[in-house]
Amino acid sequence: MVDVPYLLLDVFTQTQFEGNPLAVVIDPPPLTDGQMANIAREFNLSETIFLGGVGGGRWTTRIFTPAHELPFAGHPTVGGTMASLTGRAQPSPDLTAPTVVLVEGAGDVPVGIVPTGQDCTRPSKRRGRRPSTLPIDRAQATAVLNAVGLEPSDVC
């Protein structure tokens, strides 16, 4: 059996077990399409994103529902970007770069990073079955929200 590291994120919320749940499989070992589909079915969430760092702020992605693969989806794009910015995925992106690029089935999705220097909110995350919080600074959270046309007041 192969270990497959993952995070469970609650996207668009500050409160654990609220918001839109997302499984982020981080830097997985080589997996077949069928294995990824089985993992997504096991999580049984609306979407599961498989995120692999390729360097230079670029991340390969595969997005699966329990039923099929998607070429693009919004909340996995936001959650995958947040996972890449928190340093939980390896290699960590260069946070001085103006964008993170998620290489999705629909094509490259550049997500603009606009540091604001404000203090932090804490998106909720779960690793395995142990609840905890994942600290990120407000600049990172705001940058991701701004990239998809939201303000912190829209979700926090």
Disulfide bonds with the S-S distance in Angstrom:
none
